[in-house]
Amino acid sequence: PVVVGPRRPRVVTTKLFPPLADPSAKEALRFGDVSVRYEDLRAAAATVATRTRGRGRVAVWASPSIETCVGVIGVLTSGAVAVPINPSIGVREIEHIVEDCRPELLIAGDDAELPAGLDDLERVPVSLGEDGRAHLPEDPAVDDPALIVYTSGTTGPPKGVVLPHRAITSNLDALAEVWEWTSDDVLVHGLPLFHVHGLVLGVLGPVRHGCRLHHVGRFSPEAVCESLAEEATMLFAVPTMYHRLADAVEDDHELAKALGRARVLVSGSAPLPARDFHRIERATGQKPVERYGLTE
């Protein structure tokens, strides 16, 4: 497995995003050809925080984009509660969420086509070109709510699960301890940003630990393996993605070599079939780590 340089000691802190306190020019997030540095991420998030401070709940149209990441980070630092909205759910589900949690504002790109139920909310813009004059407020109390994440609603209407700041920081710090996750890492994934796996672990995790995130957009084995071949050290994915990876690395030596370079392969959100685990192990020498967690 690849280890990038000496592993730096990790400092546990109650501050949600320590790297934003004194941000560097290091790349923070990359989505396709669009990237943002930590210093620019802080400036953009601070502007969002200024707009949302003092509000209760803020809906976030959670498309796979840097704007979604900036919006959520800005809301969390403002003390408001972020409510990620799955862009692919139906109007009835959206109406239920809006009626249930009554968001006051909406973060969405200017070009987002919003369904009925959200288009009446005041929209907060996200700009990556902020000049840095806005300041991040002091972090909210650790027991204050940070996110309301709605369940899939398979047994009834989706339920809003309230996650406090303490739950996010303790979860991310525990995973960092187990996976030796530090600022030296580069995480790659193609997960959606309206669930805990893709948003909390896959976006808030890198920013909390000061590492870099490469989001590939629509998942493909070729896209994640290309990132791993270049510089990525960690991959987060779900079992359906690992099934496609297993198919790909069995037939392509270069893809197998790239996947084998990862320091950590993490599978979550559902059980990983043993057959796919062993296929990946045989082709790459890597054993995916299974992470078990629930929004609730």
C-alpha positions as CSV (number, residue, x, y, z in Angstrom):
1,P,0.0,0.0,0.0
2,V,1.1,3.6,-0.7
3,V,1.9,5.9,2.2
4,V,2.5,9.5,1.2
5,G,5.3,10.8,3.3
6,P,5.7,10.5,7.1
7,R,2.4,10.3,8.9
8,R,1.7,13.5,10.8
9,P,0.3,13.2,14.4
10,R,-3.4,14.0,14.4
11,V,-4.6,16.6,16.9
12,V,-8.2,16.0,18.2
13,T,-10.1,19.3,18.6
14,T,-13.7,20.3,19.2
15,K,-13.4,22.9,16.4
16,L,-15.4,21.5,13.5
17,F,-13.0,22.5,10.7
18,P,-9.5,23.3,12.2
19,P,-7.8,23.9,8.8
20,L,-10.2,26.8,8.1
21,A,-8.9,28.8,11.1
22,D,-5.6,29.5,9.4
23,P,-6.1,28.3,5.8
24,S,-3.3,27.5,3.4
25,A,-3.1,27.6,-0.4
26,K,-3.4,23.9,-0.5
27,E,-6.1,22.4,-2.7
28,A,-9.1,21.3,-0.7
29,L,-11.8,20.1,-3.1
30,R,-11.8,19.1,-6.7
31,F,-14.9,18.2,-8.7
32,G,-13.8,17.4,-12.3
33,D,-11.9,20.4,-13.6
34,V,-13.1,22.7,-10.9
35,S,-11.1,23.0,-7.7
36,V,-10.9,25.3,-4.6
37,R,-8.1,25.9,-2.2
38,Y,-8.5,26.0,1.6
39,E,-8.1,29.8,1.7
40,D,-10.8,30.2,-1.0
41,L,-13.0,27.6,0.7
42,R,-12.8,29.6,3.9
43,A,-13.7,32.9,2.2
44,A,-16.7,31.3,0.3
45,A,-18.0,29.5,3.4
46,A,-17.7,32.6,5.5
47,T,-19.9,34.5,3.1
48,V,-22.5,31.8,3.3
49,A,-22.2,31.8,7.1
50,T,-22.9,35.5,7.1
51,R,-26.0,35.0,5.1
52,T,-27.3,32.1,7.2
53,R,-26.3,33.1,10.7
54,G,-29.2,33.5,13.1
55,R,-31.5,31.3,10.9
56,G,-32.9,28.0,12.0
57,R,-32.8,25.4,9.2
58,V,-31.4,25.8,5.7
59,A,-32.1,23.5,2.9
60,V,-29.3,22.5,0.5
61,W,-29.9,21.3,-3.0
62,A,-27.3,18.6,-2.7
63,S,-26.0,18.2,-6.2
64,P,-22.5,16.7,-6.6
65,S,-20.7,20.0,-6.7
66,I,-18.3,22.3,-4.9
67,E,-21.1,24.7,-4.3
68,T,-22.9,22.1,-2.3
69,C,-19.8,21.5,-0.1
70,V,-19.3,25.2,0.4
71,G,-22.9,25.7,1.3
72,V,-23.0,23.0,3.9
73,I,-19.8,24.1,5.5
74,G,-21.0,27.7,5.6
75,V,-24.3,26.7,7.2
76,L,-22.6,24.5,9.8
77,T,-20.2,27.2,10.8
78,S,-23.0,29.8,11.1
79,G,-24.9,27.8,13.7
80,A,-27.8,27.1,11.4
81,V,-28.9,23.5,10.6
82,A,-28.2,22.2,7.1
83,V,-30.9,20.0,5.5
84,P,-29.5,18.2,2.4
85,I,-32.1,17.6,-0.3
86,N,-31.7,14.7,-2.7
87,P,-32.1,16.3,-6.2
88,S,-33.6,13.0,-7.6
89,I,-36.5,12.6,-5.1
90,G,-40.1,13.4,-6.1
91,V,-42.3,16.4,-5.4
92,R,-44.3,14.6,-2.7
93,E,-41.1,13.7,-0.8
94,I,-39.8,17.3,-1.1
95,E,-43.2,18.7,0.1
96,H,-43.0,16.4,3.1
97,I,-39.5,17.5,4.0
98,V,-40.4,21.2,3.7
99,E,-43.5,20.8,5.8
100,D,-41.7,18.7,8.4
101,C,-38.7,20.9,9.0
102,R,-39.7,24.2,7.5
103,P,-36.4,25.5,6.2
104,E,-36.1,29.3,6.0
105,L,-33.5,29.5,3.2
106,L,-32.3,27.4,0.3
107,I,-28.7,27.0,-1.0
108,A,-28.7,26.1,-4.7
109,G,-26.8,27.0,-7.8
110,D,-28.2,29.8,-9.9
111,D,-28.7,27.4,-12.7
112,A,-30.5,24.7,-10.6
113,E,-34.0,24.0,-11.8
114,L,-35.9,23.6,-8.6
115,P,-39.2,21.6,-8.2
116,A,-42.4,23.0,-6.7
117,G,-42.0,23.2,-2.9
118,L,-38.5,24.7,-3.0
119,D,-38.8,27.5,-5.5
120,D,-40.6,29.7,-3.0
121,L,-37.7,29.7,-0.6
122,E,-35.2,32.6,-0.6
123,R,-32.1,31.4,-2.3
124,V,-28.6,31.9,-0.9
125,P,-26.0,32.1,-3.7
126,V,-22.6,30.4,-3.4
127,S,-19.6,32.1,-5.0
128,L,-16.1,30.7,-5.2
129,G,-14.6,34.1,-6.0
130,E,-15.1,35.8,-2.6
131,D,-12.4,38.2,-1.5
132,G,-12.1,37.0,2.0
133,R,-13.5,40.0,3.9
134,A,-16.2,37.9,5.6
135,H,-15.1,36.2,8.8
136,L,-16.1,32.7,10.1
137,P,-18.1,33.0,13.3
138,E,-17.2,31.1,16.4
139,D,-18.1,27.4,16.3
140,P,-21.5,26.5,17.7
141,A,-21.8,24.5,20.9
142,V,-21.0,20.8,20.4
143,D,-24.5,19.7,21.3
144,D,-26.2,22.1,18.9
145,P,-27.8,20.4,15.9
146,A,-25.7,20.5,12.7
147,L,-27.6,18.4,10.2
148,I,-31.1,17.0,9.6
149,V,-30.7,14.1,7.2
150,Y,-33.8,12.4,6.0
151,T,-34.1,8.6,5.8
152,S,-35.1,6.8,2.6
153,G,-38.6,6.4,3.8
154,T,-39.0,2.7,2.8
155,T,-41.4,2.0,5.7
156,G,-43.2,5.3,5.7
157,P,-42.6,9.0,5.1
158,P,-38.9,10.0,5.4
159,K,-37.9,10.8,8.9
160,G,-35.6,13.8,9.7
161,V,-32.6,12.6,11.8
162,V,-31.0,15.4,13.8
163,L,-27.2,15.1,14.1
164,P,-25.4,17.4,16.5
165,H,-21.9,18.8,16.0
166,R,-20.6,16.4,18.6
167,A,-21.8,13.3,16.6
168,I,-20.0,14.6,13.5
169,T,-16.7,15.4,15.1
170,S,-16.6,12.2,17.3
171,N,-17.4,10.0,14.3
172,L,-14.8,11.6,12.0
173,D,-12.1,11.5,14.7
174,A,-12.8,7.9,15.5
175,L,-12.5,6.9,11.8
176,A,-9.3,9.0,11.5
177,E,-7.8,7.1,14.4
178,V,-8.7,3.7,12.9
179,W,-7.7,4.5,9.3
180,E,-4.7,6.7,10.2
181,W,-6.4,9.4,8.2
182,T,-4.4,12.7,8.1
183,S,-3.8,15.8,6.1
184,D,-1.3,13.8,3.9
185,D,-4.2,11.8,2.4
186,V,-6.0,12.4,-0.9
187,L,-9.6,10.9,-0.9
188,V,-11.4,10.0,-4.1
189,H,-15.0,9.0,-4.4
190,G,-18.1,9.5,-6.5
191,L,-20.8,9.3,-3.7
192,P,-23.9,11.4,-3.5
193,L,-23.8,14.3,-1.1
194,F,-27.2,14.0,0.5
195,H,-26.3,11.0,2.7
196,V,-24.0,10.6,5.6
197,H,-21.5,8.5,3.7
198,G,-20.8,10.9,0.9
199,L,-21.4,14.2,2.8
200,V,-20.2,13.7,6.3
201,L,-17.4,11.2,5.7
202,G,-16.7,12.1,2.2
203,V,-16.7,15.9,2.4
204,L,-16.7,17.1,6.0
205,G,-14.1,14.4,6.8
206,P,-11.5,15.7,4.4
207,V,-12.0,19.3,5.4
208,R,-11.9,18.5,9.1
209,H,-8.6,16.5,8.7
210,G,-7.1,18.9,6.2
211,C,-6.6,16.5,3.4
212,R,-7.8,16.8,-0.2
213,L,-10.9,15.5,-1.9
214,H,-11.2,14.4,-5.5
215,H,-14.9,13.8,-6.4
216,V,-15.3,12.1,-9.8
217,G,-18.9,13.1,-10.4
218,R,-20.6,10.1,-11.9
219,F,-18.8,7.0,-10.6
220,S,-16.8,4.8,-13.0
221,P,-14.0,2.3,-12.2
222,E,-11.8,4.2,-14.7
223,A,-12.3,7.6,-13.0
224,V,-11.4,6.4,-9.5
225,C,-8.5,4.3,-10.7
226,E,-7.1,7.2,-12.6
227,S,-7.1,9.3,-9.5
228,L,-5.6,6.5,-7.5
229,A,-2.8,6.0,-10.1
230,E,-2.0,9.7,-9.8
231,E,-2.1,10.7,-6.2
232,A,-5.2,9.5,-4.3
233,T,-4.6,7.3,-1.2
234,M,-8.1,6.5,0.0
235,L,-11.3,5.4,-1.7
236,F,-14.8,5.5,-0.3
237,A,-17.5,3.5,-2.2
238,V,-20.6,1.4,-1.8
239,P,-20.9,-2.3,-2.7
240,T,-22.5,-1.7,-6.1
241,M,-19.4,0.3,-7.0
242,Y,-17.0,-2.3,-5.7
243,H,-18.9,-4.9,-7.8
244,R,-18.1,-2.8,-10.9
245,L,-14.5,-2.4,-9.7
246,A,-14.2,-6.1,-9.2
247,D,-15.3,-6.7,-12.8
248,A,-13.0,-4.1,-14.1
249,V,-9.8,-5.1,-12.3
250,E,-10.2,-8.8,-13.2
251,D,-10.0,-7.8,-16.9
252,D,-7.5,-4.9,-16.8
253,H,-4.1,-5.2,-15.2
254,E,-3.5,-1.4,-15.2
255,L,-6.8,-0.7,-13.3
256,A,-5.9,-3.5,-10.8
257,K,-2.4,-1.9,-10.3
258,A,-4.0,1.5,-9.7
259,L,-6.6,0.2,-7.2
260,G,-3.8,-1.7,-5.5
261,R,-2.0,1.6,-4.8
262,A,-4.7,2.8,-2.4
263,R,-3.7,3.0,1.2
264,V,-7.3,2.3,2.4
265,L,-10.3,1.0,0.5
266,V,-13.5,1.7,2.4
267,S,-16.9,0.1,1.7
268,G,-20.1,1.2,3.4
269,S,-23.8,1.8,3.3
270,A,-24.6,-1.9,2.7
271,P,-22.9,-5.3,3.2
272,L,-20.1,-6.0,0.8
273,P,-20.7,-9.4,-0.8
274,A,-17.9,-11.8,0.1
275,R,-17.4,-12.8,-3.6
276,D,-16.6,-9.2,-4.6
277,F,-14.3,-8.8,-1.5
278,H,-12.2,-11.8,-2.6
279,R,-12.2,-10.8,-6.3
280,I,-10.7,-7.4,-5.4
281,E,-8.2,-9.0,-3.0
282,R,-7.0,-11.5,-5.6
283,A,-6.6,-8.9,-8.3
284,T,-5.0,-6.1,-6.2
285,G,-3.8,-7.5,-3.0
286,Q,-6.0,-5.1,-1.2
287,K,-8.7,-6.0,1.4
288,P,-11.5,-3.5,1.5
289,V,-12.5,-2.2,5.0
290,E,-16.2,-2.4,5.8
291,R,-17.7,0.5,7.6
292,Y,-21.0,0.1,9.3
293,G,-23.1,3.1,10.1
294,L,-26.7,4.4,10.1
295,T,-28.1,7.9,9.6
296,E,-30.1,7.3,12.7
